[in-house]
Amino acid sequence: MSGGIKGSWNKVVNNIREISRRAKVSIGIVVTCFLRATTGWEA
């Protein structure tokens, strides 16, 4: 995966972390919007 390039494995790991962080934020936004729409809940 890293192709033998020094430091590239860290880049792969950091990219995975960033994708995970963004996915969590997106899921949180969807859940918040859903709760507001269905129950009138305010964060």
C-alpha positions, 0 to 999 in steps of 0.5 A, spaced: 500 500 500 505 504 501 509 502 495 516 502 499 516 510 500 518 513 506 513 516 510 507 514 506 504 509 511 503 515 515 500 519 510 495 513 509 494 512 516 492 520 517 488 519 511 484 514 514 483 518 520 481 524 516 476 520 513 473 517 519 473 524 523 469 527 517 464 521 517 463 522 524 461 529 523 456 527 517 453 522 521 452 527 527 449 532 522 444 527 519 442 524 526 441 532 529 437 534 523 433 527 523 431 528 531 429 536 529 425 534 524 421 528 527 421 530 535 422 538 535 428 537 539 434 542 539 441 541 541 
